[in-house]
Amino acid sequence: MQMTSFVLLGVPEQFRLDLAAIEAGWKKAIAAVHPDRFADRSAAERRVAEQWAGRINEARDALMTPVARATELLKLRGRDIKSETDTHMDTAFLMQQMQWREAAEEAQGEARDKLIAEVDAARTKEIGVLATALDDARDNDAAVQSVRRLMFIEKMRAELAGSDVRKEF
């Protein structure tokens, strides 16, 4: 059995996950490799436990982050999002990006808050599109495109809000 983030934390291999289940799986897994359990063990055993703890923490971070969770699911299905080499996006989304960029350069105060709300709404919508593509339709091509859009939206949102966007969905 491959030790995916899903397997490590004991959650189903799907996009829609209960964040409390991810957290509970993390707590259970991390407790098994806690340093206190290995205090009287050899240095090699302590090192292995530390490595497992690192991998378990990485798994939690990945599953709590929509882009990382979707990317891992797609990799399990044999798909790479190729975000560095394939930057093709539909024209309508490219136009939306340009509008947001232009608005961000000038937006202040209430206008900036309104733009942040618009980007947040687009993020929520895209997460829904991604969930449908991955869990319901199992349309990996659509999911790859959706992940790419979500990556941009999250980058834009972080730039606008200056906040951590990882653990909200």
Secondary structure, DSSP 8 states (H G I E B T S, - for coil): ----HHHHHT--SSS---HHHHHHHHHHHHHHT-GGGGTTS-HHHHHHHHHHHHHHHHHHHHHHSHHHHHHHHHHHTT----TTT-----HHHHHHHHHHHHHHHH--HHHHHHHHHHHHHHHHHHHHHHHIIIIIS--HHHHHHHHHHHHHHHHHHHHHH-S--GGG-
